[in-house]
Amino acid sequence: MAIALVVAIVSVASLTMLVRDRWHAPEIKPATEAQHSTTGQIARAAGATVLPTDPSLAVEPKPAGPKRAQPANPY
């Protein structure tokens, strides 16, 4: 039983170390910062450029196609 307990504790500790990076939100850099980091260097080496994303529209267009039907009983 002691060996199984030690194996379980070591397994939980190692799995925790493997997934700890998923507990934090990803670091997103704006285009001006990315241009001067490794991302910008790789983009220039490939012949590309790093540009900021287009701002979202004030009024979004309606999606094409029929409207979705409402469920008979939403609860």
mmCIF file of the N, C-alpha and C atoms, coordinates in Angstrom:
data_MODEL
# 
_entry.id   MODEL 
# 
loop_
_atom_site.group_PDB 
_atom_site.id 
_atom_site.type_symbol 
_atom_site.label_atom_id 
_atom_site.label_alt_id 
_atom_site.label_comp_id 
_atom_site.label_asym_id 
_atom_site.label_entity_id 
_atom_site.label_seq_id 
_atom_site.pdbx_PDB_ins_code 
_atom_site.Cartn_x 
_atom_site.Cartn_y 
_atom_site.Cartn_z 
_atom_site.occupancy 
_atom_site.B_iso_or_equiv 
_atom_site.pdbx_formal_charge 
_atom_site.auth_seq_id 
_atom_site.auth_comp_id 
_atom_site.auth_asym_id 
_atom_site.auth_atom_id 
_atom_site.pdbx_PDB_model_num 
ATOM 1   N N  . MET A 1 1  ? 0.821   -1.180 0.000   1.00 0.00 ? 1  MET A N  1 
ATOM 2   C CA . MET A 1 1  ? 0.000   0.000  0.000   1.00 0.00 ? 1  MET A CA 1 
ATOM 3   C C  . MET A 1 1  ? 0.875   1.258  0.000   1.00 0.00 ? 1  MET A C  1 
ATOM 4   N N  . ALA A 1 2  ? 1.975   1.204  0.699   1.00 0.00 ? 2  ALA A N  1 
ATOM 5   C CA . ALA A 1 2  ? 2.869   2.356  0.767   1.00 0.00 ? 2  ALA A CA 1 
ATOM 6   C C  . ALA A 1 2  ? 3.468   2.653  -0.604  1.00 0.00 ? 2  ALA A C  1 
ATOM 7   N N  . ILE A 1 3  ? 3.819   1.608  -1.341  1.00 0.00 ? 3  ILE A N  1 
ATOM 8   C CA . ILE A 1 3  ? 4.395   1.795  -2.680  1.00 0.00 ? 3  ILE A CA 1 
ATOM 9   C C  . ILE A 1 3  ? 3.353   2.405  -3.608  1.00 0.00 ? 3  ILE A C  1 
ATOM 10  N N  . ALA A 1 4  ? 2.127   1.933  -3.527  1.00 0.00 ? 4  ALA A N  1 
ATOM 11  C CA . ALA A 1 4  ? 1.065   2.484  -4.373  1.00 0.00 ? 4  ALA A CA 1 
ATOM 12  C C  . ALA A 1 4  ? 0.810   3.944  -4.031  1.00 0.00 ? 4  ALA A C  1 
ATOM 13  N N  . LEU A 1 5  ? 0.878   4.299  -2.763  1.00 0.00 ? 5  LEU A N  1 
ATOM 14  C CA . LEU A 1 5  ? 0.684   5.694  -2.347  1.00 0.00 ? 5  LEU A CA 1 
ATOM 15  C C  . LEU A 1 5  ? 1.800   6.586  -2.885  1.00 0.00 ? 5  LEU A C  1 
ATOM 16  N N  . VAL A 1 6  ? 3.029   6.111  -2.821  1.00 0.00 ? 6  VAL A N  1 
ATOM 17  C CA . VAL A 1 6  ? 4.165   6.883  -3.343  1.00 0.00 ? 6  VAL A CA 1 
ATOM 18  C C  . VAL A 1 6  ? 4.039   7.055  -4.850  1.00 0.00 ? 6  VAL A C  1 
ATOM 19  N N  . VAL A 1 7  ? 3.665   6.002  -5.559  1.00 0.00 ? 7  VAL A N  1 
ATOM 20  C CA . VAL A 1 7  ? 3.492   6.082  -7.012  1.00 0.00 ? 7  VAL A CA 1 
ATOM 21  C C  . VAL A 1 7  ? 2.376   7.059  -7.349  1.00 0.00 ? 7  VAL A C  1 
ATOM 22  N N  . ALA A 1 8  ? 1.288   7.027  -6.593  1.00 0.00 ? 8  ALA A N  1 
ATOM 23  C CA . ALA A 1 8  ? 0.177   7.953  -6.845  1.00 0.00 ? 8  ALA A CA 1 
ATOM 24  C C  . ALA A 1 8  ? 0.596   9.394  -6.615  1.00 0.00 ? 8  ALA A C  1 
ATOM 25  N N  . ILE A 1 9  ? 1.319   9.655  -5.546  1.00 0.00 ? 9  ILE A N  1 
ATOM 26  C CA . ILE A 1 9  ? 1.756   11.034 -5.254  1.00 0.00 ? 9  ILE A CA 1 
ATOM 27  C C  . ILE A 1 9  ? 2.713   11.535 -6.327  1.00 0.00 ? 9  ILE A C  1 
ATOM 28  N N  . VAL A 1 10 ? 3.654   10.701 -6.742  1.00 0.00 ? 10 VAL A N  1 
ATOM 29  C CA . VAL A 1 10 ? 4.599   11.095 -7.793  1.00 0.00 ? 10 VAL A CA 1 
ATOM 30  C C  . VAL A 1 10 ? 3.862   11.331 -9.108  1.00 0.00 ? 10 VAL A C  1 
ATOM 31  N N  . SER A 1 11 ? 2.880   10.489 -9.414  1.00 0.00 ? 11 SER A N  1 
ATOM 32  C CA . SER A 1 11 ? 2.117   10.660 -10.650 1.00 0.00 ? 11 SER A CA 1 
ATOM 33  C C  . SER A 1 11 ? 1.319   11.961 -10.639 1.00 0.00 ? 11 SER A C  1 
ATOM 34  N N  . VAL A 1 12 ? 0.656   12.256 -9.538  1.00 0.00 ? 12 VAL A N  1 
ATOM 35  C CA . VAL A 1 12 ? -0.114  13.497 -9.442  1.00 0.00 ? 12 VAL A CA 1 
ATOM 36  C C  . VAL A 1 12 ? 0.811   14.706 -9.542  1.00 0.00 ? 12 VAL A C  1 
ATOM 37  N N  . ALA A 1 13 ? 1.952   14.649 -8.887  1.00 0.00 ? 13 ALA A N  1 
ATOM 38  C CA . ALA A 1 13 ? 2.894   15.772 -8.947  1.00 0.00 ? 13 ALA A CA 1 
ATOM 39  C C  . ALA A 1 13 ? 3.421   15.975 -10.363 1.00 0.00 ? 13 ALA A C  1 
ATOM 40  N N  . SER A 1 14 ? 3.757   14.885 -11.056 1.00 0.00 ? 14 SER A N  1 
ATOM 41  C CA . SER A 1 14 ? 4.284   15.042 -12.417 1.00 0.00 ? 14 SER A CA 1 
ATOM 42  C C  . SER A 1 14 ? 3.206   15.530 -13.382 1.00 0.00 ? 14 SER A C  1 
ATOM 43  N N  . LEU A 1 15 ? 1.971   15.044 -13.239 1.00 0.00 ? 15 LEU A N  1 
ATOM 44  C CA . LEU A 1 15 ? 0.896   15.531 -14.108 1.00 0.00 ? 15 LEU A CA 1 
ATOM 45  C C  . LEU A 1 15 ? 0.587   16.996 -13.838 1.00 0.00 ? 15 LEU A C  1 
ATOM 46  N N  . THR A 1 16 ? 0.668   17.405 -12.584 1.00 0.00 ? 16 THR A N  1 
ATOM 47  C CA . THR A 1 16 ? 0.442   18.809 -12.250 1.00 0.00 ? 16 THR A CA 1 
ATOM 48  C C  . THR A 1 16 ? 1.490   19.693 -12.911 1.00 0.00 ? 16 THR A C  1 
ATOM 49  N N  . MET A 1 17 ? 2.726   19.244 -12.935 1.00 0.00 ? 17 MET A N  1 
ATOM 50  C CA . MET A 1 17 ? 3.789   20.034 -13.565 1.00 0.00 ? 17 MET A CA 1 
ATOM 51  C C  . MET A 1 17 ? 3.596   20.096 -15.081 1.00 0.00 ? 17 MET A C  1 
ATOM 52  N N  . LEU A 1 18 ? 3.009   19.061 -15.677 1.00 0.00 ? 18 LEU A N  1 
ATOM 53  C CA . LEU A 1 18 ? 2.800   19.059 -17.118 1.00 0.00 ? 18 LEU A CA 1 
ATOM 54  C C  . LEU A 1 18 ? 1.704   20.020 -17.558 1.00 0.00 ? 18 LEU A C  1 
ATOM 55  N N  . VAL A 1 19 ? 0.666   20.202 -16.753 1.00 0.00 ? 19 VAL A N  1 
ATOM 56  C CA . VAL A 1 19 ? -0.470  21.022 -17.165 1.00 0.00 ? 19 VAL A CA 1 
ATOM 57  C C  . VAL A 1 19 ? -0.509  22.381 -16.488 1.00 0.00 ? 19 VAL A C  1 
ATOM 58  N N  . ARG A 1 20 ? 0.512   22.763 -15.740 1.00 0.00 ? 20 ARG A N  1 
ATOM 59  C CA . ARG A 1 20 ? 0.469   24.036 -15.014 1.00 0.00 ? 20 ARG A CA 1 
ATOM 60  C C  . ARG A 1 20 ? 0.452   25.248 -15.936 1.00 0.00 ? 20 ARG A C  1 
ATOM 61  N N  . ASP A 1 21 ? 0.988   25.125 -17.156 1.00 0.00 ? 21 ASP A N  1 
ATOM 62  C CA . ASP A 1 21 ? 0.989   26.266 -18.072 1.00 0.00 ? 21 ASP A CA 1 
ATOM 63  C C  . ASP A 1 21 ? -0.405  26.576 -18.594 1.00 0.00 ? 21 ASP A C  1 
ATOM 64  N N  . ARG A 1 22 ? -1.329  25.643 -18.489 1.00 0.00 ? 22 ARG A N  1 
ATOM 65  C CA . ARG A 1 22 ? -2.686  25.876 -18.983 1.00 0.00 ? 22 ARG A CA 1 
ATOM 66  C C  . ARG A 1 22 ? -3.547  26.629 -17.984 1.00 0.00 ? 22 ARG A C  1 
ATOM 67  N N  . TRP A 1 23 ? -3.041  26.886 -16.788 1.00 0.00 ? 23 TRP A N  1 
ATOM 68  C CA . TRP A 1 23 ? -3.805  27.607 -15.772 1.00 0.00 ? 23 TRP A CA 1 
ATOM 69  C C  . TRP A 1 23 ? -3.752  29.103 -15.984 1.00 0.00 ? 23 TRP A C  1 
ATOM 70  N N  . HIS A 1 24 ? -2.831  29.577 -16.774 1.00 0.00 ? 24 HIS A N  1 
ATOM 71  C CA . HIS A 1 24 ? -2.645  31.009 -16.980 1.00 0.00 ? 24 HIS A CA 1 
ATOM 72  C C  . HIS A 1 24 ? -3.122  31.399 -18.375 1.00 0.00 ? 24 HIS A C  1 
ATOM 73  N N  . ALA A 1 25 ? -3.621  32.619 -18.489 1.00 0.00 ? 25 ALA A N  1 
ATOM 74  C CA . ALA A 1 25 ? -4.057  33.120 -19.788 1.00 0.00 ? 25 ALA A CA 1 
ATOM 75  C C  . ALA A 1 25 ? -2.828  33.316 -20.687 1.00 0.00 ? 25 ALA A C  1 
ATOM 76  N N  . PRO A 1 26 ? -2.960  33.085 -21.983 1.00 0.00 ? 26 PRO A N  1 
ATOM 77  C CA . PRO A 1 26 ? -1.806  33.273 -22.872 1.00 0.00 ? 26 PRO A CA 1 
ATOM 78  C C  . PRO A 1 26 ? -1.414  34.742 -22.969 1.00 0.00 ? 26 PRO A C  1 
ATOM 79  N N  . GLU A 1 27 ? -0.146  34.974 -23.159 1.00 0.00 ? 27 GLU A N  1 
ATOM 80  C CA . GLU A 1 27 ? 0.349   36.338 -23.291 1.00 0.00 ? 27 GLU A CA 1 
ATOM 81  C C  . GLU A 1 27 ? 0.211   36.753 -24.760 1.00 0.00 ? 27 GLU A C  1 
ATOM 82  N N  . ILE A 1 28 ? -0.609  37.748 -25.003 1.00 0.00 ? 28 ILE A N  1 
ATOM 83  C CA . ILE A 1 28 ? -0.845  38.211 -26.365 1.00 0.00 ? 28 ILE A CA 1 
ATOM 84  C C  . ILE A 1 28 ? -0.171  39.566 -26.523 1.00 0.00 ? 28 ILE A C  1 
ATOM 85  N N  . LYS A 1 29 ? 0.735   39.654 -27.478 1.00 0.00 ? 29 LYS A N  1 
ATOM 86  C CA . LYS A 1 29 ? 1.458   40.902 -27.709 1.00 0.00 ? 29 LYS A CA 1 
ATOM 87  C C  . LYS A 1 29 ? 0.803   41.676 -28.845 1.00 0.00 ? 29 LYS A C  1 
ATOM 88  N N  . PRO A 1 30 ? 0.773   43.011 -28.738 1.00 0.00 ? 30 PRO A N  1 
ATOM 89  C CA . PRO A 1 30 ? 0.299   43.795 -29.880 1.00 0.00 ? 30 PRO A CA 1 
ATOM 90  C C  . PRO A 1 30 ? 1.318   43.715 -31.015 1.00 0.00 ? 30 PRO A C  1 
ATOM 91  N N  . ALA A 1 31 ? 0.891   44.109 -32.195 1.00 0.00 ? 31 ALA A N  1 
ATOM 92  C CA . ALA A 1 31 ? 1.750   43.985 -33.380 1.00 0.00 ? 31 ALA A CA 1 
ATOM 93  C C  . ALA A 1 31 ? 3.042   44.785 -33.242 1.00 0.00 ? 31 ALA A C  1 
ATOM 94  N N  . THR A 1 32 ? 3.001   45.922 -32.563 1.00 0.00 ? 32 THR A N  1 
ATOM 95  C CA . THR A 1 32 ? 4.219   46.725 -32.430 1.00 0.00 ? 32 THR A CA 1 
ATOM 96  C C  . THR A 1 32 ? 5.267   46.000 -31.592 1.00 0.00 ? 32 THR A C  1 
ATOM 97  N N  . GLU A 1 33 ? 4.834   45.285 -30.538 1.00 0.00 ? 33 GLU A N  1 
ATOM 98  C CA . GLU A 1 33 ? 5.782   44.517 -29.734 1.00 0.00 ? 33 GLU A CA 1 
ATOM 99  C C  . GLU A 1 33 ? 6.239   43.270 -30.483 1.00 0.00 ? 33 GLU A C  1 
ATOM 100 N N  . ALA A 1 34 ? 5.325   42.613 -31.166 1.00 0.00 ? 34 ALA A N  1 
ATOM 101 C CA . ALA A 1 34 ? 5.662   41.382 -31.880 1.00 0.00 ? 34 ALA A CA 1 
ATOM 102 C C  . ALA A 1 34 ? 6.642   41.658 -33.015 1.00 0.00 ? 34 ALA A C  1 
ATOM 103 N N  . GLN A 1 35 ? 6.600   42.850 -33.587 1.00 0.00 ? 35 GLN A N  1 
ATOM 104 C CA . GLN A 1 35 ? 7.495   43.206 -34.691 1.00 0.00 ? 35 GLN A CA 1 
ATOM 105 C C  . GLN A 1 35 ? 8.958   43.170 -34.239 1.00 0.00 ? 35 GLN A C  1 
ATOM 106 N N  . HIS A 1 36 ? 9.201   43.484 -32.963 1.00 0.00 ? 36 HIS A N  1 
ATOM 107 C CA . HIS A 1 36 ? 10.573  43.564 -32.461 1.00 0.00 ? 36 HIS A CA 1 
ATOM 108 C C  . HIS A 1 36 ? 10.959  42.349 -31.633 1.00 0.00 ? 36 HIS A C  1 
ATOM 109 N N  . SER A 1 37 ? 10.182  41.296 -31.683 1.00 0.00 ? 37 SER A N  1 
ATOM 110 C CA . SER A 1 37 ? 10.501  40.082 -30.938 1.00 0.00 ? 37 SER A CA 1 
ATOM 111 C C  . SER A 1 37 ? 10.816  38.963 -31.929 1.00 0.00 ? 37 SER A C  1 
ATOM 112 N N  . THR A 1 38 ? 10.878  37.763 -31.427 1.00 0.00 ? 38 THR A N  1 
ATOM 113 C CA . THR A 1 38 ? 11.182  36.610 -32.277 1.00 0.00 ? 38 THR A CA 1 
ATOM 114 C C  . THR A 1 38 ? 10.141  36.443 -33.375 1.00 0.00 ? 38 THR A C  1 
ATOM 115 N N  . THR A 1 39 ? 8.884   36.762 -33.052 1.00 0.00 ? 39 THR A N  1 
ATOM 116 C CA . THR A 1 39 ? 7.827   36.646 -34.060 1.00 0.00 ? 39 THR A CA 1 
ATOM 117 C C  . THR A 1 39 ? 8.110   37.535 -35.259 1.00 0.00 ? 39 THR A C  1 
ATOM 118 N N  . GLY A 1 40 ? 8.509   38.774 -35.014 1.00 0.00 ? 40 GLY A N  1 
ATOM 119 C CA . GLY A 1 40 ? 8.823   39.692 -36.106 1.00 0.00 ? 40 GLY A CA 1 
ATOM 120 C C  . GLY A 1 40 ? 10.045  39.253 -36.895 1.00 0.00 ? 40 GLY A C  1 
ATOM 121 N N  . GLN A 1 41 ? 11.037  38.729 -36.204 1.00 0.00 ? 41 GLN A N  1 
ATOM 122 C CA . GLN A 1 41 ? 12.241  38.261 -36.891 1.00 0.00 ? 41 GLN A CA 1 
ATOM 123 C C  . GLN A 1 41 ? 11.923  37.092 -37.822 1.00 0.00 ? 41 GLN A C  1 
ATOM 124 N N  . ILE A 1 42 ? 11.118  36.163 -37.333 1.00 0.00 ? 42 ILE A N  1 
ATOM 125 C CA . ILE A 1 42 ? 10.747  35.010 -38.157 1.00 0.00 ? 42 ILE A CA 1 
ATOM 126 C C  . ILE A 1 42 ? 9.881   35.456 -39.333 1.00 0.00 ? 42 ILE A C  1 
ATOM 127 N N  . ALA A 1 43 ? 8.976   36.408 -39.095 1.00 0.00 ? 43 ALA A N  1 
ATOM 128 C CA . ALA A 1 43 ? 8.109   36.888 -40.176 1.00 0.00 ? 43 ALA A CA 1 
ATOM 129 C C  . ALA A 1 43 ? 8.943   37.567 -41.262 1.00 0.00 ? 43 ALA A C  1 
ATOM 130 N N  . ARG A 1 44 ? 9.895   38.403 -40.857 1.00 0.00 ? 44 ARG A N  1 
ATOM 131 C CA . ARG A 1 44 ? 10.744  39.065 -41.857 1.00 0.00 ? 44 ARG A CA 1 
ATOM 132 C C  . ARG A 1 44 ? 11.605  38.061 -42.608 1.00 0.00 ? 44 ARG A C  1 
ATOM 133 N N  . ALA A 1 45 ? 12.095  37.033 -41.924 1.00 0.00 ? 45 ALA A N  1 
ATOM 134 C CA . ALA A 1 45 ? 12.919  36.020 -42.586 1.00 0.00 ? 45 ALA A CA 1 
ATOM 135 C C  . ALA A 1 45 ? 12.100  35.239 -43.613 1.00 0.00 ? 45 ALA A C  1 
ATOM 136 N N  . ALA A 1 46 ? 10.800  35.096 -43.356 1.00 0.00 ? 46 ALA A N  1 
ATOM 137 C CA . ALA A 1 46 ? 9.935   34.375 -44.295 1.00 0.00 ? 46 ALA A CA 1 
ATOM 138 C C  . ALA A 1 46 ? 9.370   35.292 -45.372 1.00 0.00 ? 46 ALA A C  1 
ATOM 139 N N  . GLY A 1 47 ? 9.668   36.592 -45.277 1.00 0.00 ? 47 GLY A N  1 
ATOM 140 C CA . GLY A 1 47 ? 9.173   37.532 -46.278 1.00 0.00 ? 47 GLY A CA 1 
ATOM 141 C C  . GLY A 1 47 ? 7.792   38.080 -45.958 1.00 0.00 ? 47 GLY A C  1 
ATOM 142 N N  . ALA A 1 48 ? 7.341   37.934 -44.719 1.00 0.00 ? 48 ALA A N  1 
ATOM 143 C CA . ALA A 1 48 ? 6.017   38.418 -44.323 1.00 0.00 ? 48 ALA A CA 1 
ATOM 144 C C  . ALA A 1 48 ? 6.166   39.621 -43.408 1.00 0.00 ? 48 ALA A C  1 
ATOM 145 N N  . THR A 1 49 ? 5.058   40.239 -43.068 1.00 0.00 ? 49 THR A N  1 
ATOM 146 C CA . THR A 1 49 ? 5.051   41.351 -42.132 1.00 0.00 ? 49 THR A CA 1 
ATOM 147 C C  . THR A 1 49 ? 4.021   41.082 -41.048 1.00 0.00 ? 49 THR A C  1 
ATOM 148 N N  . VAL A 1 50 ? 4.241   41.658 -39.882 1.00 0.00 ? 50 VAL A N  1 
ATOM 149 C CA . VAL A 1 50 ? 3.303   41.530 -38.769 1.00 0.00 ? 50 VAL A CA 1 
ATOM 150 C C  . VAL A 1 50 ? 2.487   42.802 -38.727 1.00 0.00 ? 50 VAL A C  1 
ATOM 151 N N  . LEU A 1 51 ? 1.180   42.678 -38.917 1.00 0.00 ? 51 LEU A N  1 
ATOM 152 C CA . LEU A 1 51 ? 0.287   43.830 -38.933 1.00 0.00 ? 51 LEU A CA 1 
ATOM 153 C C  . LEU A 1 51 ? -0.765  43.699 -37.843 1.00 0.00 ? 51 LEU A C  1 
ATOM 154 N N  . PRO A 1 52 ? -1.263  44.829 -37.317 1.00 0.00 ? 52 PRO A N  1 
ATOM 155 C CA . PRO A 1 52 ? -2.349  44.727 -36.339 1.00 0.00 ? 52 PRO A CA 1 
ATOM 156 C C  . PRO A 1 52 ? -3.625  44.252 -37.013 1.00 0.00 ? 52 PRO A C  1 
ATOM 157 N N  . THR A 1 53 ? -4.504  43.644 -36.233 1.00 0.00 ? 53 THR A N  1 
ATOM 158 C CA . THR A 1 53 ? -5.764  43.166 -36.796 1.00 0.00 ? 53 THR A CA 1 
ATOM 159 C C  . THR A 1 53 ? -6.683  44.346 -37.083 1.00 0.00 ? 53 THR A C  1 
ATOM 160 N N  . ASP A 1 54 ? -7.594  44.156 -38.022 1.00 0.00 ? 54 ASP A N  1 
ATOM 161 C CA . ASP A 1 54 ? -8.561  45.195 -38.344 1.00 0.00 ? 54 ASP A CA 1 
ATOM 162 C C  . ASP A 1 54 ? -9.535  45.361 -37.184 1.00 0.00 ? 54 ASP A C  1 
ATOM 163 N N  . PRO A 1 55 ? -9.944  46.588 -36.887 1.00 0.00 ? 55 PRO A N  1 
ATOM 164 C CA . PRO A 1 55 ? -10.923 46.761 -35.812 1.00 0.00 ? 55 PRO A CA 1 
ATOM 165 C C  . PRO A 1 55 ? -12.255 46.142 -36.206 1.00 0.00 ? 55 PRO A C  1 
ATOM 166 N N  . SER A 1 56 ? -13.006 45.667 -35.213 1.00 0.00 ? 56 SER A N  1 
ATOM 167 C CA . SER A 1 56 ? -14.297 45.057 -35.524 1.00 0.00 ? 56 SER A CA 1 
ATOM 168 C C  . SER A 1 56 ? -15.283 46.140 -35.943 1.00 0.00 ? 56 SER A C  1 
ATOM 169 N N  . LEU A 1 57 ? -16.249 45.746 -36.739 1.00 0.00 ? 57 LEU A N  1 
ATOM 170 C CA . LEU A 1 57 ? -17.249 46.679 -37.243 1.00 0.00 ? 57 LEU A CA 1 
ATOM 171 C C  . LEU A 1 57 ? -18.200 47.095 -36.124 1.00 0.00 ? 57 LEU A C  1 
ATOM 172 N N  . ALA A 1 58 ? -18.704 48.319 -36.206 1.00 0.00 ? 58 ALA A N  1 
ATOM 173 C CA . ALA A 1 58 ? -19.662 48.795 -35.205 1.00 0.00 ? 58 ALA A CA 1 
ATOM 174 C C  . ALA A 1 58 ? -20.969 48.018 -35.318 1.00 0.00 ? 58 ALA A C  1 
ATOM 175 N N  . VAL A 1 59 ? -21.372 47.712 -36.528 1.00 0.00 ? 59 VAL A N  1 
ATOM 176 C CA . VAL A 1 59 ? -22.577 46.930 -36.761 1.00 0.00 ? 59 VAL A CA 1 
ATOM 177 C C  . VAL A 1 59 ? -22.157 45.693 -37.546 1.00 0.00 ? 59 VAL A C  1 
ATOM 178 N N  . GLU A 1 60 ? -22.282 44.540 -36.919 1.00 0.00 ? 60 GLU A N  1 
ATOM 179 C CA . GLU A 1 60 ? -21.893 43.294 -37.574 1.00 0.00 ? 60 GLU A CA 1 
ATOM 180 C C  . GLU A 1 60 ? -22.964 42.889 -38.585 1.00 0.00 ? 60 GLU A C  1 
ATOM 181 N N  . PRO A 1 61 ? -22.570 42.350 -39.731 1.00 0.00 ? 61 PRO A N  1 
ATOM 182 C CA . PRO A 1 61 ? -23.563 41.898 -40.705 1.00 0.00 ? 61 PRO A CA 1 
ATOM 183 C C  . PRO A 1 61 ? -24.302 40.667 -40.184 1.00 0.00 ? 61 PRO A C  1 
ATOM 184 N N  . LYS A 1 62 ? -25.542 40.497 -40.638 1.00 0.00 ? 62 LYS A N  1 
ATOM 185 C CA . LYS A 1 62 ? -26.325 39.335 -40.233 1.00 0.00 ? 62 LYS A CA 1 
ATOM 186 C C  . LYS A 1 62 ? -25.805 38.115 -40.980 1.00 0.00 ? 62 LYS A C  1 
ATOM 187 N N  . PRO A 1 63 ? -25.738 36.976 -40.309 1.00 0.00 ? 63 PRO A N  1 
ATOM 188 C CA . PRO A 1 63 ? -25.243 35.776 -40.989 1.00 0.00 ? 63 PRO A CA 1 
ATOM 189 C C  . PRO A 1 63 ? -26.209 35.324 -42.068 1.00 0.00 ? 63 PRO A C  1 
ATOM 190 N N  . ALA A 1 64 ? -25.656 34.744 -43.115 1.00 0.00 ? 64 ALA A N  1 
ATOM 191 C CA . ALA A 1 64 ? -26.486 34.266 -44.222 1.00 0.00 ? 64 ALA A CA 1 
ATOM 192 C C  . ALA A 1 64 ? -27.218 33.000 -43.804 1.00 0.00 ? 64 ALA A C  1 
ATOM 193 N N  . GLY A 1 65 ? -28.341 32.771 -44.400 1.00 0.00 ? 65 GLY A N  1 
ATOM 194 C CA . GLY A 1 65 ? -29.086 31.546 -44.138 1.00 0.00 ? 65 GLY A CA 1 
ATOM 195 C C  . GLY A 1 65 ? -30.280 31.787 -43.238 1.00 0.00 ? 65 GLY A C  1 
ATOM 196 N N  . PRO A 1 66 ? -31.067 30.751 -43.017 1.00 0.00 ? 66 PRO A N  1 
ATOM 197 C CA . PRO A 1 66 ? -32.283 30.890 -42.201 1.00 0.00 ? 66 PRO A CA 1 
ATOM 198 C C  . PRO A 1 66 ? -31.940 31.078 -40.724 1.00 0.00 ? 66 PRO A C  1 
ATOM 199 N N  . LYS A 1 67 ? -32.881 31.662 -39.978 1.00 0.00 ? 67 LYS A N  1 
ATOM 200 C CA . LYS A 1 67 ? -32.695 31.831 -38.546 1.00 0.00 ? 67 LYS A CA 1 
ATOM 201 C C  . LYS A 1 67 ? -32.822 30.478 -37.867 1.00 0.00 ? 67 LYS A C  1 
ATOM 202 N N  . ARG A 1 68 ? -32.132 30.335 -36.748 1.00 0.00 ? 68 ARG A N  1 
ATOM 203 C CA . ARG A 1 68 ? -32.230 29.100 -36.000 1.00 0.00 ? 68 ARG A CA 1 
ATOM 204 C C  . ARG A 1 68 ? -33.566 29.028 -35.284 1.00 0.00 ? 68 ARG A C  1 
ATOM 205 N N  . ALA A 1 69 ? -34.166 27.875 -35.238 1.00 0.00 ? 69 ALA A N  1 
ATOM 206 C CA . ALA A 1 69 ? -35.461 27.689 -34.572 1.00 0.00 ? 69 ALA A CA 1 
ATOM 207 C C  . ALA A 1 69 ? -35.250 27.663 -33.062 1.00 0.00 ? 69 ALA A C  1 
ATOM 208 N N  . GLN A 1 70 ? -36.196 28.236 -32.346 1.00 0.00 ? 70 GLN A N  1 
ATOM 209 C CA . GLN A 1 70 ? -36.138 28.212 -30.898 1.00 0.00 ? 70 GLN A CA 1 
ATOM 210 C C  . GLN A 1 70 ? -36.621 26.848 -30.407 1.00 0.00 ? 70 GLN A C  1 
ATOM 211 N N  . PRO A 1 71 ? -36.016 26.324 -29.361 1.00 0.00 ? 71 PRO A N  1 
ATOM 212 C CA . PRO A 1 71 ? -36.495 25.031 -28.854 1.00 0.00 ? 71 PRO A CA 1 
ATOM 213 C C  . PRO A 1 71 ? -37.893 25.170 -28.253 1.00 0.00 ? 71 PRO A C  1 
ATOM 214 N N  . ALA A 1 72 ? -38.655 24.095 -28.285 1.00 0.00 ? 72 ALA A N  1 
ATOM 215 C CA . ALA A 1 72 ? -40.027 24.144 -27.774 1.00 0.00 ? 72 ALA A CA 1 
ATOM 216 C C  . ALA A 1 72 ? -40.017 24.419 -26.279 1.00 0.00 ? 72 ALA A C  1 
ATOM 217 N N  . ASN A 1 73 ? -39.125 23.813 -25.529 1.00 0.00 ? 73 ASN A N  1 
ATOM 218 C CA . ASN A 1 73 ? -39.044 24.026 -24.089 1.00 0.00 ? 73 ASN A CA 1 
ATOM 219 C C  . ASN A 1 73 ? -37.580 24.285 -23.750 1.00 0.00 ? 73 ASN A C  1 
ATOM 220 N N  . PRO A 1 74 ? -37.186 25.536 -23.497 1.00 0.00 ? 74 PRO A N  1 
ATOM 221 C CA . PRO A 1 74 ? -35.777 25.824 -23.279 1.00 0.00 ? 74 PRO A CA 1 
ATOM 222 C C  . PRO A 1 74 ? -35.237 25.294 -21.954 1.00 0.00 ? 74 PRO A C  1 
ATOM 223 N N  . TYR A 1 75 ? -36.106 24.813 -21.083 1.00 0.00 ? 75 TYR A N  1 
ATOM 224 C CA . TYR A 1 75 ? -35.624 24.336 -19.769 1.00 0.00 ? 75 TYR A CA 1 
ATOM 225 C C  . TYR A 1 75 ? -35.532 22.881 -19.731 1.00 0.00 ? 75 TYR A C  1 
# 
